[in-house]
Amino acid sequence: MCVCRSGKIKRGGPGHVKMRTLNGGVELLVPFNDKIRQFVFTKGTAIQKENGSVFPVHRKYMVGRTDLEIVSVYNAELRGICNYYGMASNFRKLHYFAYLMEYSCLKTLVSKHKTSLSKTIDKFNDGRGKWGIPYETKRGNKRRYFANYADCKGNGSATDYISNAAVVYGYAVNTLENRLKAKVCEPCGTTAERRQMMKLSLYEQETIILYNQAEATAEVYTHDTKLLEKLRRLAEKYPEQIKKRDQQTFTVPKRCVSVREPYSAERRKAASERAKAAGYQPPTRKAGAK
């Protein structure tokens, strides 16, 4: 925000006489050097070369997201800043910011699919000169286009709302977790219940624990017989907290998942001596037990 000092002469006022209509007026300017460049560098959207030029780069921490999530995050951030400065007199300076965001988005997709920039644009081209990510909905196929910064100018949508799309997608279940939860063998298409009838090797008898930072529960998928027996017993004792989903999958409170310190020989010996001093006797095995 500043006071405009302009000697430009325009016709205006009563009688449309020539006058300096812009001089002394208050105007909002886009602080490109102070705020926009700082945002670009902080988010990892671009880097500054030795000659001072700014060059768009991919964002490494977003490569693991889906194509739709990547474009959605970039769109939310671009629209957020353009909406905020929608009334700025030098709004057109955000054209360069939009260029950095778009090509950083494209380069992130390039890094994700390990291909070239031109091939990525051709892959998502809609045939009308624009590119976007196709996706399916209940109402049919749609396409998520990259946002146009000019749409935020002069439409009365100026707002200080900051999108939390990056946070939402950061906590969301990613594609790998969805594939694991589907319990479908991708090579043959059979379900997990059908594959259980087949003989699994020891390497295939996996234990997978899934949880995220947003939810208070964790999902345990296991073929470990001891762990399965313990989970079944706990599910009967605490049905409201530990729930059985299928033969190999249980939902447990996240606080039940822990990594303990390994028992050293000294610690094991000290525990044994304390048990003996307290008169504890180990349970006797049944006849014929291995």
ZAMARGU-4260 file (C-alpha; in steps of 0.2 Angstrom, whole numbers, plus 5000, padded with zeros to 4 digits):
<rodrens>
0) 5000/5000/5000 | 5007/5017/4995 | 5003/5034/4988 | 5004/5035/4969 | 5016/5049/4962
5) 5012/5050/4944 | 5013/5064/4932 | 5002/5055/4919 | 4989/5067/4912 | 4971/5060/4909
10) 4954/5067/4906 | 4943/5066/4921 | 4932/5075/4934 | 4919/5088/4930 | 4919/5093/4912
15) 4932/5079/4908 | 4946/5092/4909 | 4964/5086/4908 | 4972/5083/4925 | 4984/5071/4935
20) 4970/5059/4941 | 4983/5046/4948 | 4994/5058/4957 | 4991/5057/4976 | 4980/5042/4975
25) 4982/5027/4987 | 4986/5011/4977 | 4989/4993/4982 | 5005/4985/4974 | 5011/4967/4973
30) 5027/4966/4983 | 5035/4954/4971 | 5053/4956/4977 | 5048/4956/4996 | 5034/4943/4997
35) 5032/4934/4981 | 5050/4929/4978 | 5051/4924/4996 | 5036/4913/4994 | 5043/4905/4978
40) 5060/4901/4986 | 5052/4895/5003 | 5041/4882/4994 | 5055/4876/4983 | 5046/4881/4967
45) 5061/4890/4960 | 5079/4893/4963 | 5090/4908/4959 | 5105/4906/4948 | 5122/4915/4949
50) 5117/4928/4937 | 5102/4932/4947 | 5088/4925/4936 | 5075/4914/4944 | 5072/4896/4937
55) 5057/4885/4941 | 5062/4868/4948 | 5052/4853/4954 | 5046/4851/4972 | 5054/4834/4978
60) 5042/4832/4993 | 5027/4832/4981 | 5033/4818/4969 | 5025/4805/4980 | 5008/4813/4977
65) 4995/4808/4964 | 4995/4819/4948 | 4978/4826/4953 | 4984/4831/4970 | 5000/4839/4963
70) 4990/4851/4952 | 4977/4854/4965 | 4990/4860/4977 | 4998/4872/4965 | 4981/4879/4960
75) 4976/4882/4977 | 4992/4891/4981 | 4992/4901/4965 | 4974/4906/4967 | 4977/4911/4985
80) 4990/4924/4981 | 4981/4930/4965 | 4965/4933/4975 | 4974/4942/4989 | 4982/4954/4977
85) 4967/4955/4965 | 4964/4974/4967 | 4983/4978/4965 | 4987/4991/4952 | 5002/4981/4946
90) 4992/4964/4946 | 5000/4959/4929 | 5017/4957/4938 | 5009/4941/4944 | 5010/4934/4926
95) 5029/4929/4930 | 5024/4921/4946 | 5010/4911/4937 | 5024/4905/4925 | 5035/4899/4939
100) 5021/4890/4947 | 5015/4881/4931 | 5032/4875/4925 | 5037/4870/4943 | 5021/4860/4943
105) 5025/4852/4926 | 5043/4848/4931 | 5036/4840/4947 | 5025/4829/4936 | 5041/4826/4925
110) 5051/4820/4940 | 5037/4809/4946 | 5034/4800/4929 | 5053/4801/4924 | 5050/4808/4907
115) 5052/4824/4897 | 5043/4841/4898 | 5036/4840/4881 | 5030/4822/4883 | 5021/4827/4899
120) 5012/4842/4891 | 5007/4830/4876 | 5001/4817/4888 | 4989/4829/4897 | 4985/4840/4882
125) 4966/4841/4880 | 4968/4844/4861 | 4963/4863/4862 | 4979/4870/4868 | 4977/4867/4886
130) 4983/4854/4898 | 4975/4846/4913 | 4974/4830/4924 | 4959/4819/4919 | 4950/4810/4933
135) 4934/4801/4936 | 4919/4806/4946 | 4901/4798/4949 | 4895/4810/4935 | 4908/4805/4922
140) 4926/4810/4917 | 4932/4827/4921 | 4949/4837/4919 | 4958/4847/4932 | 4966/4862/4922
145) 4980/4872/4929 | 4973/4888/4936 | 4973/4905/4926 | 4979/4919/4937 | 4970/4932/4926
150) 4953/4924/4932 | 4957/4932/4949 | 4957/4950/4943 | 4942/4961/4945 | 4929/4948/4949
155) 4926/4954/4967 | 4934/4938/4974 | 4948/4947/4984 | 4951/4937/5000 | 4964/4934/5013
160) 4959/4915/5014 | 4975/4904/5014 | 4971/4887/5006 | 4977/4872/5017 | 4977/4860/5002
165) 4995/4855/5005 | 4991/4850/5023 | 4975/4841/5018 | 4984/4830/5004 | 4999/4828/5016
170) 4988/4819/5029 | 4978/4810/5016 | 4980/4792/5012 | 4991/4790/4998 | 4990/4779/4983
175) 5001/4765/4990 | 4991/4764/5005 | 4975/4763/4995 | 4982/4749/4985 | 4987/4739/5000
180) 4970/4742/5008 | 4961/4736/4992 | 4969/4718/4996 | 4969/4714/4977 | 4983/4705/4969
185) 4988/4717/4955 | 4996/4704/4943 | 4982/4691/4944 | 4967/4702/4950 | 4962/4690/4964
190) 4956/4696/4981 | 4966/4693/4997 | 4953/4681/5004 | 4956/4670/4988 | 4974/4671/4990
195) 4974/4665/5008 | 4969/4648/5002 | 4985/4647/4992 | 5001/4642/5001 | 5011/4658/5004
200) 5030/4658/5006 | 5038/4665/5022 | 5043/4680/5012 | 5024/4683/5007 | 5018/4681/5025
205) 5020/4700/5029 | 5015/4711/5043 | 5010/4729/5038 | 5006/4743/5050 | 4998/4758/5042
210) 4994/4774/5051 | 4994/4793/5048 | 4996/4809/5058 | 4978/4814/5056 | 4969/4798/5063
215) 4970/4791/5080 | 4969/4773/5074 | 4981/4761/5065 | 4978/4747/5054 | 4987/4730/5056
220) 4988/4717/5042 | 4998/4702/5047 | 5000/4683/5044 | 5010/4681/5061 | 5000/4668/5070
225) 5005/4674/5088 | 5001/4692/5083 | 4984/4686/5076 | 4980/4676/5091 | 4984/4691/5102
230) 4974/4703/5092 | 4959/4692/5092 | 4960/4690/5111 | 4961/4709/5113 | 4947/4712/5100
235) 4935/4701/5111 | 4941/4710/5127 | 4941/4728/5120 | 4928/4727/5106 | 4926/4746/5106
240) 4944/4750/5103 | 4951/4735/5094 | 4940/4730/5079 | 4942/4715/5067 | 4940/4719/5049
245) 4944/4703/5041 | 4954/4687/5044 | 4971/4696/5044 | 4967/4714/5047 | 4963/4723/5063
250) 4960/4742/5068 | 4969/4747/5084 | 4972/4763/5093 | 4988/4771/5087 | 4995/4772/5104
255) 4996/4753/5105 | 5009/4754/5091 | 5027/4756/5099 | 5045/4752/5096 | 5053/4745/5112
260) 5072/4746/5116 | 5080/4729/5113 | 5084/4718/5129 | 5102/4717/5133 | 5110/4702/5141
265) 5113/4712/5157 | 5095/4718/5157 | 5088/4701/5154 | 5099/4694/5168 | 5094/4707/5180
270) 5075/4703/5176 | 5078/4685/5179 | 5086/4688/5196 | 5072/4699/5202 | 5059/4686/5197
275) 5069/4672/5206 | 5070/4684/5221 | 5051/4687/5221 | 5048/4668/5220 | 5041/4668/5203
280) 5041/4651/5194 | 5040/4649/5175 | 5024/4639/5169 | 5027/4621/5166 | 5025/4615/5148
285) 5012/4602/5144 | 5017/4584/5140 | 5021/4583/5121 | 5023/4602/5119 | 5038/4607/5108
</rodrens>
